[in-house]
Amino acid sequence: MAEAHQAVAFQFTVTPDGIDLRLSHEALKQIYLSGLHSWKKKFIRFKNGVITGVYPASPSSWLIVVVGVMSTMYAKVDPSLGIIAKINRTLDRTGCMSSQMKHVASGIIFGTGLWVALIVTMRYSLKVLLSYHGWMFAEHGKLSRATKVWMCMVKIFSGRKPMLYSFQTSLPRLPVPAVKDTVNRYLESVKPLMKEGDFKRMTALAEDFAVNLGPKLQWYLKLKSWWATNYVSDWWEKYIYLRGRGPLMVNSNYYAMDLLYVLPTHIQAARAGNTIHAILLYRRQVDREEIKPILLLGSTVPLCSAQWERMFNTSRIPGEETDTIQHVRDSKHIVVFHKGRYFKVWLYHDGRLLRPREIEQQMQRILDDPSEPQAGEAKLAALTAGERVPWARCRQAYFGRGKNKQSLDAVEKAAFFVTLDETEQGYKEEDPVTSMDSYAKSLLHGRCFDRWFDKSFTFIIFKNGKMGLNAEHSWADAPIIGHLWEYVMATDSFQLGYLEDGHCKGDTNPNIPYPTRLQWDLPEECQEVIETSLTSANRLADDIDFHSFPFTAFGKALIKKCRTSPDAFVQLALQLAHYKDMGKFCLTYEASMTRLYREGRTETVRSCTAESCDFVLAMEDPTQTVEQRLRLFKIASEKHQHLYRLAMTGSGIDRHLFCLYVVSKYLAVESPFLKEVLSEPWRLSTSQTPQQQVELFHLDKNPEYVSSGGGFGPVADDGYGVSYVLVGDNLINFHVSSKFSCPETDSHRFGKHLREALTDMITLFGFKSNSKK
């Protein structure tokens, strides 16, 4: 085969006249270009490291400072208050410099020191400025004069043209709230959910904790906050994600969908060609730190970018007690799964990225490959879908050497994992309910053996050209993947495009080596573990009840006319829908973020409040007037927004209590209060998927290019998981999950109640769907 010959740099044969050495010029050329590419990446990383290291100054500012110092010296002015003279005398002791050289060296040394001092001062000043979050609690659209002055100061100290990680060292540390404040907020959050006797008992536990054990645990937590970059994130990753021994599929991983209505091409290989190329363009921007950091408040306040570091070339490695995250600096290949076979596909040729048409060619070669799976190969990925301990033991026993180790390394060190799915998915106008539910379940778990759930993300292209993504959760949160996904969809549609026949633009290249089949040698004992994992994974997947639907009656534009936060509006609708569905209230989780702080991740907003309960009860009480309901809505909405702001600014409840619990375990002390708090089930778990790059889609010109959003599985066996995204002005996409095994839950019934709740609430304000007041 041609590719086998191109895989070696030279060949030789032994003849009677000696060894006949024949160099392959093509292979040597590829080796040279590969080395050139590697050195180029190293140089870019070094350059970016320098630029980020001196931010908010710039490398060129060093020259300006030094020249300024030297100019004053030659003007017989000492800007150093005698420091330059001291440096000069120190250099004089070396005895190896002329007077002129000592004069110049002294000026350069002082200038460099002054430059470093200015950088440190600017960086510290910016950190102090960014520690102020009063702007978040101001009335929407109304900024005080002090806040405007503060914004100007932030912009002055923020420098010009920041790169992806430029602000990292200037971000403040996540503050540790006072124990009593956290305990009081907790009691306030559970009061509407507990009977009077239970609440009194919990209040006694909480007050005892706040006075006795709490301060002792808090001392250790304060110590950690001074020493570590973030007092929550490493423990959150370790104990919530990596130490979880249950399946990642459904329980932890989440998914992202394609554009709702638009399908640019029906050719599976072509869609893969464009979108894989777009993902690689994004990876190049991450490597070069060319992605701009996310900025809030009119491009003023930066968010932490640390989570981008492990987006690519990353895999979760199973362990018996805890998993680990393996990240390699660079990867030049992807692994593609199709019909039970694994293929290794190189991403570079002639020292450059493969072009979209060339990637399409490679994908088509895989689709046309008639070979059969090896023994146990077809369902191998079921190991990543099942319990972690069997997978860890199996990996240690059967994947530690030989071809199994080489092939597993290829998967785990790939840039990302790709599945060429054999099914057709996506929104179908003639059957919207069934088609969207099937699409969601396919992305969440597939057939349980056709996604590699340990990879940072699995990119899925369906037979009809629709696509999606399944992401592992430990390395980053959904907004990070969302940023990549928005770029990929926009680049595919508006920059790369397709020919009229549906193929990628450009030409094929017959010189590119064929994809290589990965080789496996899986003994019967290993295949038995695979089958066992598949059985448990299928049982979990079959139990998932999913309802994914677009809500088109109204959207963000009409909600804003109600003079309220769209997120608060949807959260109150979820509370009303849950009460309609269950006839009771429950502990509710809404994911917020703490990326205003360095290495911040998430915090919980406890959306079910006394105020929201009052509003819901008023909506269900026919004796209540519209004015009374509107008044209660306003109170509940403002309360929700206040809780969201507290969570974002480090004054949430749950991460603080979680860390106190971890400290108690290290100290081997029991806390009845903490134990009970952390065992409470979240029967309604919600998350909004933010749109971060709306400008890429030009929705005013292309209203049909709307995202479907993404979703996740239910957190509690007897609860709901709800994800939503507000797209443009007139669309909200919802993804509702629950379990068939729970007789109390029904995702489609909840979806019906949610649509009713949204309609009832907008009617309060005198609006009708798709109409003006």
C-alpha positions in Angstrom: 0.0 0.0 0.0 1.2 3.5 -0.9 0.8 4.8 2.7 3.0 2.1 4.1 5.8 3.1 1.9 5.5 6.8 2.9 5.5 5.9 6.6 9.2 5.2 6.7 12.1 7.6 5.9 14.3 5.0 4.1 14.4 1.4 2.9 17.3 -0.9 2.6 18.1 -4.3 1.1 21.1 -6.6 1.6 22.8 -7.6 -1.7 26.0 -9.5 -2.5 27.7 -6.2 -3.1 26.7 -4.9 0.3 23.8 -2.8 1.7 21.7 -0.9 -0.9 20.4 2.2 0.9 17.5 4.0 -0.8 16.4 7.3 0.8 12.7 8.3 0.4 12.9 12.0 -0.5 9.1 12.4 0.1 9.3 11.0 3.6 12.4 13.1 4.4 10.6 16.1 3.2 7.6 15.4 5.5 10.0 14.9 8.4 11.6 18.2 7.7 8.3 20.0 7.4 7.0 18.4 10.6 10.1 19.5 12.5 9.7 23.0 11.0 6.1 23.1 12.2 7.1 22.0 15.7 9.8 24.7 16.0 7.4 27.3 14.7 4.9 26.4 17.4 7.6 26.5 20.1 8.6 30.0 18.9 5.0 31.2 19.0 4.5 29.9 22.5 7.7 31.6 23.6 6.7 34.9 22.1 3.2 34.7 23.6 4.7 33.8 26.9 6.8 37.0 26.8 3.9 39.2 25.7 1.6 37.7 28.4 4.3 37.8 31.0 4.8 41.6 30.8 1.1 42.5 30.3 -0.5 45.1 30.7 2.8 46.6 29.4 4.3 45.5 26.1 7.9 44.3 25.3 8.4 47.4 23.2 7.7 49.6 26.3 11.0 48.3 27.8 12.9 50.1 25.0 10.9 53.3 25.7 11.7 53.3 29.4 15.4 52.5 28.9 15.8 55.1 26.2 14.0 57.6 28.5 16.3 56.8 31.4 19.4 57.0 29.1 18.3 60.4 27.7 17.9 61.9 31.2 21.4 60.6 32.1 23.0 62.2 29.1 21.1 65.4 30.0 23.0 65.3 33.3 19.7 64.5 35.2 19.6 61.6 37.6 16.1 60.0 37.5 17.2 57.3 39.9 17.9 59.3 43.1 21.4 57.9 43.3 20.5 54.2 42.4 22.4 54.4 39.1 25.5 55.7 40.8 25.4 52.7 43.2 25.0 50.3 40.3 27.9 52.0 38.6 30.1 51.5 41.7 29.1 47.8 41.9 30.1 47.3 38.3 33.3 49.1 38.9 34.4 46.3 41.2 34.4 43.8 38.3 37.2 45.7 36.6 36.3 44.5 33.1 34.3 47.4 31.8 35.2 50.8 30.5 33.7 53.9 32.0 31.4 54.4 29.1 30.2 50.8 29.2 29.5 51.0 33.0 27.6 54.2 32.4 25.4 52.5 29.7 25.0 49.2 31.6 23.9 51.1 34.8 21.3 53.0 32.8 20.0 49.8 31.2 19.8 47.9 34.5 18.0 50.7 36.3 15.7 51.2 33.3 14.8 47.5 33.3 14.2 47.5 37.0 12.0 50.6 36.7 10.1 48.9 33.8 9.5 45.7 35.9 8.4 47.9 38.8 5.9 49.7 36.6 4.5 46.4 35.3 4.0 45.1 38.8 2.4 48.3 39.9 0.0 48.3 36.9 -0.8 44.7 37.4 -1.5 45.1 41.1 -3.5 48.2 40.5 -5.6 46.4 37.9 -6.2 43.5 40.4 -7.4 46.0 43.0 -9.7 47.6 40.5 -11.1 44.3 39.4 -11.8 43.3 43.0 -14.6 45.9 43.0 -18.0 44.4 41.9 -20.4 47.1 43.0 -21.3 47.7 39.4 -23.1 44.3 39.3 -25.6 45.5 41.9 -26.5 48.7 40.2 -29.9 49.1 38.5 -29.7 47.8 34.9 -28.8 50.5 32.5 -27.9 53.0 35.2 -24.3 53.4 36.1 -23.2 55.9 38.8 -20.5 58.5 38.2 -18.1 56.6 40.5 -18.7 53.4 38.4 -18.0 55.2 35.2 -14.7 56.6 36.6 -13.8 53.1 37.8 -14.5 51.8 34.3 -12.1 54.4 32.8 -9.4 53.4 35.3 -9.8 49.7 34.4 -9.4 50.5 30.7 -6.3 52.6 31.4 -4.6 49.8 33.3 -5.8 47.0 31.0 -3.4 47.8 28.3 -4.0 47.3 24.6 -4.8 44.2 22.5 -5.0 41.6 25.2 -4.4 38.0 24.3 -6.3 35.0 25.7 -4.4 34.7 28.9 -3.3 38.3 29.3 -5.5 39.1 32.3 -4.8 35.9 34.3 -2.3 37.3 36.7 -4.4 40.5 37.2 -7.6 38.7 38.2 -8.4 38.8 41.9 -8.7 35.6 44.1 -12.1 34.2 45.0 -12.9 35.5 48.4 -14.0 33.3 51.3 -17.4 34.4 52.7 -18.0 34.7 56.4 -19.4 31.4 57.9 -22.4 33.2 59.5 -23.3 34.9 56.2 -23.3 31.6 54.3 -25.2 29.8 57.0 -27.9 32.5 57.1 -28.3 32.4 53.3 -28.6 28.6 53.5 -31.3 28.8 56.1 -33.1 31.4 54.1 -33.0 29.1 51.0 -34.4 26.0 52.6 -37.1 27.7 54.7 -39.8 27.5 52.1 -39.0 23.8 51.4 -39.1 22.5 55.0 -41.8 21.9 57.5 -41.7 24.0 60.6 -40.3 21.3 62.8 -37.6 20.3 60.3 -36.6 23.9 59.8 -36.2 24.5 63.6 -34.0 21.4 63.8 -31.9 22.5 60.9 -31.6 26.0 62.3 -30.3 24.6 65.6 -27.7 22.5 63.7 -26.7 25.5 61.6 -26.3 27.9 64.5 -24.2 25.3 66.4 -22.0 24.9 63.4 -21.6 28.6 62.9 -20.4 29.1 66.5 -18.4 26.0 67.2 -16.9 23.9 64.3 -17.4 26.4 61.5 -14.8 28.9 62.6 -12.2 26.2 63.0 -12.8 24.9 59.4 -12.9 28.4 58.1 -9.4 29.1 59.4 -8.0 26.4 57.3 -10.0 27.5 54.3 -8.7 31.1 54.7 -5.2 29.7 54.8 -5.8 27.9 51.6 -7.3 31.0 49.9 -4.1 32.9 50.7 -1.8 30.2 49.4 -3.8 28.6 46.4 -4.9 30.5 43.3 -8.5 29.5 44.0 -9.7 27.8 47.2 -12.5 25.9 45.4 -11.6 24.8 41.9 -9.0 22.1 42.5 -11.2 20.4 45.2 -14.3 20.8 43.0 -12.5 19.1 40.0 -11.0 16.4 42.2 -14.0 15.4 44.5 -17.0 16.3 42.3 -15.7 15.1 39.0 -12.6 12.9 39.1 -13.5 10.9 42.2 -16.9 10.0 40.9 -17.1 6.3 40.3 -20.3 6.2 38.4 -20.7 6.4 34.6 -19.7 9.7 32.9 -22.3 9.1 30.2 -25.6 10.8 31.1 -24.4 11.5 34.7 -21.6 14.0 33.9 -21.1 14.5 30.2 -23.3 17.0 28.3 -24.0 17.7 24.6 -24.3 20.5 22.1 -26.6 20.5 19.0 -26.2 21.8 15.5 -28.1 24.7 14.0 -31.8 24.1 14.4 -33.2 24.7 10.9 -30.2 24.9 8.6 -28.3 22.0 7.1 -25.6 23.3 4.8 -24.9 19.9 3.1 -26.3 16.4 3.2 -22.9 14.9 2.4 -21.6 13.4 5.7 -17.9 13.5 4.7 -18.2 17.1 3.4 -19.8 18.3 6.6 -17.0 16.6 8.5 -14.4 18.2 6.3 -15.5 21.8 6.9 -16.3 21.5 10.6 -13.1 19.5 11.5 -11.1 22.1 9.7 -13.0 24.9 11.6 -12.2 23.1 14.9 -8.5 23.0 13.9 -8.5 26.7 13.1 -10.0 27.4 16.5 -7.3 25.2 18.1 -4.6 27.2 16.3 -6.1 30.4 17.7 -6.0 28.8 21.2 -2.4 27.7 20.8 -1.4 31.2 19.6 -3.6 32.9 22.3 -5.3 34.9 19.5 -8.8 34.4 21.0 -9.8 37.6 22.8 -10.7 37.1 26.5 -14.4 37.4 27.3 -15.1 41.0 28.6 -18.2 42.2 30.5 -19.7 45.6 31.1 -19.0 47.2 27.7 -15.7 45.3 27.1 -14.3 46.3 30.4 -14.2 43.5 32.9 -12.4 40.3 31.9 -13.4 36.7 32.7 -10.8 34.0 33.5 -9.6 32.1 30.5 -7.8 29.2 32.3 -10.4 26.6 31.1 -9.3 27.0 27.5 -5.9 25.4 28.3 -7.2 21.8 28.2 -9.8 22.0 25.5 -7.7 19.9 23.0 -5.3 17.0 23.2 -7.0 16.0 26.5 -8.4 12.8 27.9 -9.7 11.6 31.3 -7.8 8.6 32.5 -9.7 6.1 34.7 -8.3 5.1 38.1 -9.6 2.8 40.8 -10.0 5.5 43.4 -9.7 8.6 41.3 -9.4 9.6 37.6 -6.7 11.9 36.3 -6.7 14.4 33.4 -4.0 13.8 30.8 -3.2 16.7 28.6 -0.4 16.8 26.0 1.0 20.1 24.5 0.3 19.1 20.9 -1.3 16.4 18.9 -1.1 16.0 15.1 -3.9 13.5 14.7 -7.5 12.7 15.4 -9.1 9.3 15.9 -12.3 8.5 13.9 -14.8 5.8 14.8 -17.0 4.3 12.1 -18.9 1.0 12.0 -17.0 -0.4 14.9 -13.5 0.5 13.5 -11.0 3.0 14.8 -8.9 5.1 12.3 -6.0 7.4 13.0 -6.1 10.4 10.7 -3.1 12.8 10.4 -4.0 16.5 10.4 -1.0 17.9 8.6 0.6 17.4 5.2 3.4 19.3 3.7 3.8 21.1 7.0 0.3 22.6 6.9 -3.2 21.8 8.2 -5.2 19.6 5.9 -7.7 21.7 3.9 -11.5 21.0 4.1 -11.6 19.1 0.8 -8.6 17.0 1.9 -10.3 16.2 5.3 -13.5 15.3 3.4 -11.4 13.0 1.2 -10.0 11.3 4.3 -13.5 10.9 5.8 -14.8 9.4 2.6 -12.0 6.9 2.5 -13.1 5.8 6.0 -16.7 5.6 4.9 -15.7 3.5 1.9 -13.4 1.2 3.8 -15.0 -2.4 3.7 -12.9 -3.9 6.5 -14.6 -5.5 9.5 -14.0 -4.7 13.2 -11.5 -6.8 15.0 -12.7 -9.1 17.9 -14.0 -6.8 20.6 -13.2 -3.6 18.8 -16.7 -2.6 17.8 -18.0 -2.0 21.4 -14.7 -1.1 23.0 -15.8 2.5 23.9 -18.5 1.0 26.1 -15.7 0.8 28.7 -15.8 4.6 28.9 -19.6 4.6 29.2 -19.8 2.3 32.2 -18.6 2.3 35.8 -15.1 3.7 36.3 -13.5 1.0 38.5 -14.0 -1.9 35.9 -12.7 0.3 33.2 -9.6 1.3 35.3 -8.8 -2.4 36.1 -9.4 -3.5 32.5 -7.1 -0.7 31.3 -4.3 -1.7 33.7 -4.6 -5.4 32.8 -5.0 -5.3 29.0 -3.9 -1.9 27.7 -0.5 -1.5 29.3 1.7 -2.9 26.5 1.9 -3.9 22.9 -0.6 -2.9 20.2 -3.4 -2.2 22.7 -1.2 0.4 24.5 -0.2 2.0 21.2 -3.8 2.2 20.0 -5.2 3.5 23.3 -2.4 6.1 23.3 -3.5 7.2 19.9 -7.1 7.7 21.1 -6.2 9.4 24.4 -3.5 11.7 22.9 -5.6 12.6 19.8 -6.6 16.3 19.4 -10.2 15.1 19.8 -12.4 12.1 18.9 -14.7 11.9 15.9 -17.7 9.6 15.3 -19.1 9.2 11.8 -22.5 8.1 12.9 -24.6 5.7 10.9 -28.0 7.3 11.8 -29.8 10.4 10.6 -30.7 13.0 13.1 -31.9 16.6 13.4 -35.1 18.7 13.5 -37.8 17.4 11.1 -40.7 19.8 10.5 -43.1 16.9 9.8 -42.2 15.3 13.2 -40.5 17.9 15.4 -41.1 16.2 18.8 -39.8 12.7 18.0 -36.9 14.0 15.8 -35.6 16.4 18.5 -35.9 13.9 21.3 -34.1 11.3 19.2 -31.4 13.8 18.3 -30.8 14.7 22.0 -30.6 11.1 23.2 -28.2 10.3 20.3 -25.8 13.1 21.4 -26.1 12.3 25.1 -25.4 8.6 24.9 -25.7 7.3 21.3 -25.5 3.5 21.3 -23.2 3.6 24.3 -20.2 2.3 22.4 -19.8 4.9 19.6 -18.6 7.9 21.6 -15.4 8.0 23.6 -16.8 9.6 26.7 -13.3 10.1 28.3 -12.1 12.5 25.6 -12.5 16.3 26.2 -15.1 16.1 23.5 -16.4 13.7 20.9 -17.4 15.4 17.6 -20.3 13.6 15.9 -21.3 13.8 12.3 -24.5 12.0 11.3 -25.3 10.3 8.0 -27.4 13.2 6.8 -24.8 15.8 7.5 -26.2 17.0 10.9 -23.6 17.3 13.6 -23.3 17.5 17.4 -20.9 17.2 20.2 -20.6 15.3 23.5 -18.3 16.9 26.1 -16.6 15.5 29.2 -17.2 17.9 32.1 -14.2 17.7 34.5 -11.8 19.9 32.4 -14.1 22.8 31.8 -17.7 24.1 31.9 -20.3 24.4 29.1 -19.6 28.1 28.2 -16.1 27.2 27.1 -17.3 24.4 24.7 -20.1 26.8 23.7 -17.5 29.4 22.5 -15.8 26.8 20.3 -19.1 25.5 19.0 -20.4 28.9 18.0 -17.2 29.5 16.1 -17.4 26.2 14.3 -21.0 26.6 13.2 -20.4 30.2 12.0 -17.1 29.4 10.2 -18.7 26.4 8.5 -21.7 28.4 7.2 -20.3 31.8 6.5 -16.6 31.4 5.8 -15.8 28.0 4.4 -19.1 27.1 2.6 -19.8 24.4 0.1 -20.0 23.9 -3.6 -23.3 23.6 -5.3 -23.1 19.8 -5.3 -22.6 19.8 -1.5 -18.9 19.0 -1.4 -16.2 21.2 0.3 -14.5 23.8 -1.8 -11.0 23.0 -3.1 -9.3 19.9 -4.6 -8.6 16.4 -3.4 -5.0 15.4 -2.9 -4.1 11.8 -3.8 -0.6 12.1 -2.1 -2.1 12.3 1.4 -1.6 8.9 3.1 -4.7 6.9 3.9 -6.1 6.8 7.4 -4.6 4.0 9.5 -6.6 1.4 11.2 -5.8 1.1 14.9 -4.9 -2.5 15.9 -6.3 -4.2 19.0 -5.7 -7.6 20.6 -8.5 -7.9 23.1 -8.7 -11.3 25.0 -12.0 -12.9 25.9 -11.7 -11.7 29.5 -11.5 -8.1 28.3 -14.4 -8.6 25.9 -16.5 -9.8 28.9 -15.7 -6.6 30.8 -16.7 -4.6 27.6 -20.1 -6.5 27.4 -20.7 -6.0 31.1 -20.1 -2.2 30.8 -22.3 -2.1 27.7 -25.1 -3.8 29.5 -25.0 -1.3 32.4 -24.6 1.6 30.0 -27.6 0.5 27.9 -29.7 0.2 31.1 -28.8 3.7 32.0 -29.4 5.1 28.5 -32.7 3.3 28.0 -34.0 4.9 31.3 -33.5 8.5 30.0 -36.6 10.3 29.1 -35.7 13.3 26.9 -37.8 16.2 25.5 -36.0 18.8 23.5 -38.1 21.5 21.9 -38.0 25.1 20.5 -40.3 27.6 22.1 -41.2 30.0 19.4 -44.2 31.9 20.9 -41.9 34.7 22.2 -38.3 35.2 23.3 -35.9 37.6 24.8 -37.2 40.7 23.1 -40.7 40.4 24.6 -39.4 39.5 28.0 -37.2 42.6 28.1 -40.3 44.7 27.5 -41.5 43.4 30.9 -38.5 45.2 32.3 -37.0 42.1 33.9 -34.0 39.8 33.4 -34.8 37.1 30.7 -33.0 34.5 32.9 -35.1 35.5 36.0 -38.2 35.2 33.9 -37.4 31.7 32.6 -36.4 30.6 36.1 -39.7 31.7 37.6 -41.4 29.9 34.7 -39.5 26.8 35.6 -40.7 27.1 39.2 -44.3 27.6 38.1 -44.0 24.6 35.7 -42.6 22.4 38.4 -45.4 23.3 40.7 -47.9 22.5 38.0 -46.2 19.2 37.3 -45.5 18.0 40.9 -47.8 20.1 43.1 -44.9 21.1 45.3 -41.7 23.0 45.4 -38.2 21.5 45.4 -34.5 22.4 45.9 -33.5 24.0 42.6 -30.0 24.3 41.2 -29.1 27.0 38.6 -25.5 27.0 37.4 -23.8 30.4 37.7 -20.1 31.2 37.1 -17.3 32.7 39.2 -14.9 33.5 36.3 -14.6 37.1 37.5 -11.9 35.5 39.7 -8.8 33.6 38.7 -9.5 29.9 37.9 -13.1 30.4 38.9 -15.6 27.8 37.6 -19.2 27.6 38.9 -21.5 28.5 41.8 -25.0 27.5 42.6 -28.0 29.9 42.5 -30.8 28.4 44.7 -33.6 29.5 42.5 -36.5 28.3 44.6 -36.9 31.1 47.1 -39.7 32.2 49.5 -40.4 35.0 47.0 -40.6 32.7 44.0 -43.0 30.4 46.0 -45.2 33.3 46.8 -45.4 34.2 43.1 -46.2 30.7 42.0 -48.9 30.2 44.6 -50.4 33.5 43.5 -50.4 32.3 39.9 -52.3 29.2 40.9 -54.7 31.0 43.1 -57.7 32.3 41.0 -58.6 34.8 43.7 -55.4 36.8 43.2 -55.6 39.9 40.9 -53.2 40.7 38.1 -51.7 43.6 40.1 -51.0 41.3 43.1 -49.3 38.7 40.8 -47.2 41.4 39.1 -46.1 42.8 42.4 -45.0 39.3 43.6 -43.3 38.7 40.2 -41.3 41.8 40.5 -40.2 40.9 44.1 -39.3 37.3 43.1 -37.4 38.5 39.9 -35.4 41.0 41.9 -34.6 38.4 44.5 -33.4 36.0 41.8 -31.2 38.6 40.2 -29.7 39.5 43.6 -28.9 35.8 44.3 -27.3 35.5 40.9 -25.1 38.5 41.5 -24.0 37.2 44.9 -23.1 33.9 43.3 -21.0 35.6 40.6 -19.2 37.7 43.2 -18.1 34.9 45.5 -20.9 35.1 48.0 -22.7 32.0 47.0 -23.7 29.2 49.4 -22.8 25.8 48.1 -19.1 26.0 47.1 -18.2 27.5 50.5 -20.1 24.7 52.3 -18.6 22.1 50.1 -15.0 23.3 50.9 -15.8 23.4 54.6 -17.0 19.8 54.3 -13.7 18.8 52.5 -11.7 20.4 55.3 -13.8 18.6 57.9 -12.9 15.3 56.2 -9.2 16.1 56.2 -9.5 16.9 59.9 -11.5 13.7 60.5 -14.3 15.6 62.3 -18.0 15.0 61.8 -20.5 17.8 61.1 -24.2 16.8 61.2 -25.0 20.1 59.6 -22.6 19.8 56.6 -23.4 16.1 56.1 -27.1 16.9 55.8 -26.6 19.9 53.6 -24.5 18.0 51.1 -26.8 15.0 50.9 -29.9 17.1 49.9 -31.0 16.1 46.3 -31.3 18.7 43.5 -34.7 17.6 42.0 -34.7 20.5 39.6 -31.3 21.2 38.0 -31.1 24.0 35.5 -28.6 25.8 33.4 -28.7 28.5 30.8 -26.4 28.2 27.8 -25.1 31.7 27.1 -24.6 33.0 23.6 -21.2 34.6 23.5 -20.6 35.4 19.9 -24.0 36.4 18.5 -22.3 38.8 16.0 -20.9 35.8 14.1 -24.3 34.8 12.9 -25.8 38.2 11.8 -29.2 37.0 12.9 -30.8 40.2 11.6 -29.8 39.1 8.1 -29.8 35.3 8.7 -32.7 34.7 11.1 -32.8 31.0 10.3 -29.2 30.4 11.6 -30.3 29.8 15.2 -28.6 27.4 17.6 -30.4 24.5 19.2 -28.3 24.8 22.3 -27.5 21.7 24.4 -28.4 19.6 27.4 -27.6 17.1 30.1 -29.1 14.2 32.0 -31.1 14.5 35.2 -29.1 15.0 38.4 -31.5 13.2 40.7 -33.2 9.9 39.9 -36.6 11.5 40.8 -36.0 14.9 39.3 -35.6 16.9 36.1 -32.6 18.4 34.3 -33.4 21.5 32.2 -31.1 23.4 29.9 -32.2 26.4 27.9 -30.7 28.9 25.5 -32.3 32.3 24.5 -31.5 32.6 20.8 -31.9 35.9 19.1 -35.1 37.8 20.1 -37.8 35.3 19.5 -36.7 31.8 20.3 -36.0 29.8 23.5 -34.7 26.2 23.1 -35.4 23.9 26.0 -33.9 20.5 26.8 -35.7 18.5 29.5 -34.5 15.2 30.9 -35.7 12.8 33.5 -35.9 9.0 34.1 -38.6 6.6 33.0 -38.0 4.5 36.1 -39.4 7.4 38.3 -43.2 7.2 38.2 -43.5 10.9 39.2 -41.5 12.5 36.4 -42.4 12.8 32.7 -40.2 15.1 30.5 -43.0 15.7 27.9 -45.5 16.5 30.6 -43.0 19.0 32.2 -42.4 20.5 28.8 -46.2 21.0 28.4 -46.4 22.7 31.8 -43.4 24.8 31.0 -45.0 26.1 27.8 -48.2 26.9 29.8 -46.2 28.7 32.5 -44.3 30.9 30.0 -47.6 31.8 28.3 -49.4 32.5 31.5 -46.6 34.8 32.7 -46.3 36.9 29.6 -50.0 37.3 29.6 -49.7 39.0 33.0 -48.0 41.9 31.4 -50.7 42.3 28.8 -48.7 40.7 26.0 -49.8 38.0 23.6 -47.4 35.7 21.9 -45.8 37.3 18.8 -47.9 40.5 19.3 -47.5 43.9 20.7 -49.1 45.3 23.9 
